[in-house]
Amino acid sequence: MRAQDSLTPFQGILLVMVAAVLWGLIGPTAKFAFASGMDVLEVGFYRTMIGWLLFGTHAVLRGQTRVALRDLPLIMAFGVFGVGGLFGGYVVAVNEGGAALAAVLLYTAPAWVALMSWVLLGEPMSAGKLLAVGLTILGVACISQLFASEITVTAGAVGFGLLAGFSYALYYIFGKHFLGRYHTSTLFLYALPCGAAVMLPFFSFHAPTAQGMAAVGTLGLVSTYAAYFLYYVGLKYVEATRASVVATVEPLSACVLAYIFFGEVFTPTGYAGAGLILAAVLLTIWDGGRIRVVGRESRVAAASSETRE
């Protein structure tokens, strides 16, 4: 841990960027697992359980396994809706519409966060947030059936992609409540098996092949455990706003990899839609940072006024 304590902000940014690229591997890697004969949700299940074994081992070795009994129901509910919805919904979206489409729809999450923060946390719905929501809706329309696309777009692809984005947004709401009290490995120790249990009734196990196990092993080790570990280490040395901007590398890397391995491309309108969604992400981040700066300046001004009095 001493090496982590000596990191610079630039090194922290690099760690966040690496984590985003590792997340970008999820769609293309899942398609290799599908090609080996695995069911769609079987892939999500294996990814979840491998991640659970790794985070669980981490939590046990570090003595980070205890949670308050009163918190356990909410943590388990997050496992069902957050982990099950994200890990399951994302692989279904990849299977239905391809890795590029799924990655872009995943990043509707900031719009969901804005809406849920307004409804559940009482955060103000600023003009910037409303514009971001509008850009997201327009972007989804551009890459859905409302416009022609060279990528196969179905209601299932869009629906499960949006479900993944919504579930991803739950990580923000959940994290705001719990991450100040528990380590990430502690929360995932209890949440991941609940998410796996949700997927279990909806697929049949197949005899594993070398390609399939290599793919799900990569998803569990690289795109789950390593990605989250690197992200949270980097986040210690980088402002959350900057980290969020760097994390938008994920859908871009997923689209590049989907093109390299599977030839997935959008039409110009589809790429415009992807750009609108990423613009909504950046607008949401900028608006949140602006509000924090204004609030901080107001507090400083108020403190100065009290001092003068």
C-alpha positions in Angstrom: 0.0 0.0 0.0 3.0 2.3 0.4 3.3 2.6 -3.4 -0.3 3.8 -3.6 0.4 6.5 -1.1 3.1 8.1 -3.3 0.9 8.4 -6.5 0.6 11.8 -8.2 -2.7 13.2 -9.5 -1.4 12.4 -13.1 -0.8 8.8 -12.1 -4.3 8.7 -10.6 -5.8 9.9 -13.8 -3.9 7.1 -15.7 -5.3 4.5 -13.3 -8.9 5.8 -13.9 -8.3 5.7 -17.6 -7.0 2.2 -17.5 -10.1 1.1 -15.5 -12.3 2.7 -18.1 -10.5 0.8 -20.9 -10.9 -2.4 -18.9 -14.7 -1.8 -18.7 -14.7 -1.1 -22.4 -13.6 -4.8 -22.9 -16.8 -6.1 -21.5 -18.9 -6.0 -24.7 -16.4 -7.5 -27.1 -15.2 -10.1 -24.6 -18.8 -11.2 -23.9 -19.4 -11.7 -27.6 -16.5 -14.2 -27.6 -18.2 -16.0 -24.7 -21.5 -16.1 -26.7 -19.7 -17.5 -29.7 -18.4 -20.4 -27.5 -22.0 -21.5 -26.9 -22.7 -19.9 -23.6 -26.2 -18.5 -22.8 -26.3 -14.7 -22.5 -27.1 -14.6 -18.8 -24.7 -17.5 -18.1 -21.9 -15.1 -19.1 -23.3 -12.5 -16.7 -23.6 -15.1 -14.0 -20.0 -16.3 -14.3 -18.7 -12.7 -14.4 -20.5 -11.9 -11.2 -19.4 -15.0 -9.4 -15.8 -14.7 -10.4 -15.8 -11.1 -9.3 -17.5 -12.2 -6.0 -14.7 -14.8 -5.3 -12.0 -12.2 -5.9 -13.7 -9.4 -3.9 -14.6 -11.9 -1.2 -11.1 -13.1 -0.9 -9.9 -9.5 -0.7 -12.4 -8.7 2.0 -11.5 -11.8 4.1 -7.8 -11.2 3.8 -8.1 -7.6 4.8 -10.6 -8.3 7.6 -13.3 -6.2 5.9 -16.3 -8.5 6.1 -18.5 -6.9 8.7 -21.6 -4.8 8.0 -24.3 -3.5 10.3 -27.3 -5.8 10.3 -29.6 -2.8 9.6 -27.7 -2.1 6.4 -27.8 -5.6 5.0 -31.3 -5.5 3.4 -30.4 -2.4 1.4 -27.0 -3.8 0.4 -28.7 -7.0 -0.8 -31.4 -5.0 -2.7 -28.6 -3.2 -4.4 -27.2 -6.6 -5.4 -30.6 -7.5 -7.0 -31.3 -4.3 -8.8 -27.9 -2.8 -9.3 -25.6 -5.8 -9.9 -28.3 -8.0 -11.5 -29.6 -5.2 -13.6 -26.2 -4.0 -14.8 -24.3 -7.3 -15.2 -27.3 -9.1 -16.6 -28.9 -6.3 -18.6 -25.6 -5.2 -20.2 -24.7 -8.7 -21.6 -28.3 -9.1 -23.0 -27.9 -5.6 -24.7 -24.6 -6.7 -26.2 -26.2 -9.9 -27.5 -29.2 -8.1 -28.9 -27.6 -5.1 -30.5 -23.8 -5.4 -30.3 -21.1 -4.1 -28.1 -21.0 -0.6 -29.5 -24.7 0.1 -29.0 -24.7 -1.4 -25.5 -21.8 0.7 -24.4 -23.4 3.9 -25.6 -26.7 3.2 -24.0 -24.9 2.3 -20.7 -23.8 5.9 -20.6 -27.4 7.2 -20.3 -26.6 6.7 -16.6 -25.9 10.4 -15.8 -29.4 11.3 -17.0 -30.9 8.6 -14.7 -28.7 9.9 -11.9 -30.0 13.5 -12.4 -33.6 12.3 -12.2 -33.1 10.0 -9.2 -31.1 12.6 -7.3 -33.9 15.0 -7.8 -36.6 12.6 -6.7 -34.9 10.6 -4.0 -32.2 12.9 -2.7 -33.9 16.3 -3.1 -31.1 17.7 -5.3 -32.1 20.6 -7.5 -33.0 19.9 -11.1 -30.9 22.6 -12.8 -31.3 23.8 -16.4 -28.0 21.9 -17.2 -29.5 18.7 -15.9 -32.7 19.1 -17.9 -30.6 19.8 -21.0 -28.5 16.7 -20.3 -31.7 14.6 -20.0 -33.0 16.0 -23.3 -29.7 15.3 -25.1 -29.7 11.8 -23.8 -33.2 11.1 -25.0 -32.4 12.6 -28.4 -29.2 10.6 -28.6 -31.1 7.3 -27.8 -33.6 8.2 -30.5 -30.8 8.7 -33.1 -29.4 5.2 -32.5 -32.7 3.4 -32.1 -35.4 2.4 -34.6 -36.3 6.0 -35.1 -33.4 6.3 -37.4 -31.7 3.9 -39.8 -28.5 2.2 -38.5 -26.2 -0.4 -39.8 -26.1 -2.0 -36.4 -29.0 -4.4 -35.6 -31.2 -2.3 -33.3 -34.2 -4.0 -31.6 -36.5 -3.0 -28.8 -34.7 -5.5 -26.7 -31.3 -4.0 -27.5 -32.5 -0.5 -26.5 -34.5 -1.6 -23.6 -31.8 -3.7 -21.9 -29.2 -1.1 -22.8 -31.3 1.5 -20.9 -31.8 -1.0 -18.1 -28.0 -1.3 -17.8 -27.7 2.5 -17.7 -30.4 2.8 -15.1 -28.8 0.1 -12.9 -25.4 1.7 -13.4 -26.9 4.9 -12.1 -27.9 3.1 -8.9 -24.2 2.8 -8.0 -24.1 6.5 -7.6 -27.2 6.7 -5.3 -26.1 3.6 -3.4 -22.5 4.8 -3.1 -23.5 8.1 -1.8 -25.2 6.3 1.1 -22.6 3.6 1.9 -19.1 4.1 0.5 -18.2 6.4 3.3 -18.8 3.6 5.8 -17.7 0.5 4.0 -14.9 -0.6 1.7 -15.8 -1.5 -1.9 -14.8 -5.2 -1.3 -17.1 -5.4 1.7 -20.1 -4.1 -0.2 -19.5 -6.4 -3.2 -19.0 -9.4 -0.9 -22.7 -9.2 -0.1 -24.1 -7.6 -3.2 -22.6 -9.7 -6.0 -24.1 -13.1 -5.0 -27.5 -11.5 -4.8 -27.1 -10.2 -8.4 -25.9 -13.7 -9.5 -29.0 -15.3 -7.8 -31.3 -13.0 -9.9 -29.8 -14.4 -13.2 -29.7 -18.0 -12.1 -33.3 -19.0 -13.1 -33.0 -17.6 -16.6 -30.4 -19.7 -18.3 -29.0 -23.3 -18.5 -25.5 -24.2 -17.8 -23.4 -25.5 -20.7 -20.2 -27.6 -20.7 -17.5 -25.0 -20.6 -15.1 -24.6 -23.4 -11.6 -23.1 -23.2 -12.7 -20.0 -25.2 -15.8 -19.5 -23.0 -14.0 -19.9 -19.7 -11.1 -17.6 -20.9 -13.7 -15.0 -21.8 -15.7 -15.1 -18.5 -12.4 -15.3 -16.6 -11.3 -12.1 -18.3 -14.6 -10.4 -17.5 -14.4 -11.4 -13.8 -10.8 -10.7 -13.2 -10.0 -7.9 -15.6 -13.3 -6.0 -16.2 -14.7 -6.4 -12.8 -12.2 -6.9 -10.0 -9.2 -5.2 -11.5 -11.2 -2.4 -13.1 -13.1 -1.4 -9.9 -9.9 -1.8 -7.8 -7.9 0.5 -10.1 -10.7 3.0 -10.4 -11.1 3.5 -6.6 -7.3 3.7 -6.1 -7.1 6.4 -8.7 -10.1 8.2 -7.3 -8.1 8.9 -4.1 -5.8 11.1 -6.1 -8.2 12.7 -8.6 -11.2 15.0 -8.2 -14.4 13.0 -8.8 -15.3 15.4 -11.7 -12.1 14.7 -13.6 -12.4 11.0 -12.9 -15.9 10.9 -14.4 -14.6 12.7 -17.5 -11.8 10.2 -17.9 -14.2 7.3 -17.5 -16.0 8.3 -20.7 -13.1 6.5 -22.4 -15.2 3.4 -21.7 -17.8 3.6 -24.4 -15.3 5.0 -26.9 -12.9 2.1 -26.3 -15.8 -0.3 -26.6 -16.9 1.1 -29.9 -13.3 0.9 -31.2 -12.9 -2.7 -30.1 -16.3 -3.6 -31.5 -15.2 -2.2 -34.9 -11.8 -4.0 -34.8 -13.1 -7.4 -33.8 -16.7 -7.5 -35.2 -16.9 -4.7 -37.8 -19.7 -3.0 -35.8 -20.3 0.5 -37.2 -23.0 3.2 -36.8 -24.5 5.3 -39.6 -23.6 9.0 -39.4 -26.8 9.6 -37.6 -26.0 6.9 -35.1 -22.6 8.4 -34.4 -24.3 11.7 -33.9 -26.5 10.1 -31.4 -23.5 8.6 -29.6 -22.0 12.0 -29.5 -25.1 13.5 -28.0 -25.1 11.0 -25.2 -21.5 11.6 -24.4 -22.2 15.4 -24.6 -24.9 14.9 -22.0 -22.4 13.0 -19.8 -19.9 15.9 -20.0 -22.7 18.5 -19.4 -23.9 16.7 -16.3 -20.4 16.5 -14.9 -19.7 20.2 -15.7 -23.0 21.3 -14.3 -22.3 19.4 -11.1 -18.8 20.8 -10.8 -20.1 24.4 -11.4 -22.7 24.1 -8.7 -20.1 22.8 -6.2 -17.8 25.7 -7.0 -20.6 28.3 -6.6 -21.7 26.7 -3.4 -18.2 26.7 -2.0 -17.7 30.4 -3.0 -21.0 31.2 -1.3 -19.9 29.5 1.9 -16.5 31.3 1.8 -18.3 34.7 1.3 -20.7 34.0 4.2 -17.8 33.0 6.5 -15.9 36.2 5.5 -19.0 38.3 6.3 -19.4 36.6 9.7 -15.7 37.3 10.5 -16.1 41.0 9.6 -19.1 41.3 11.8 
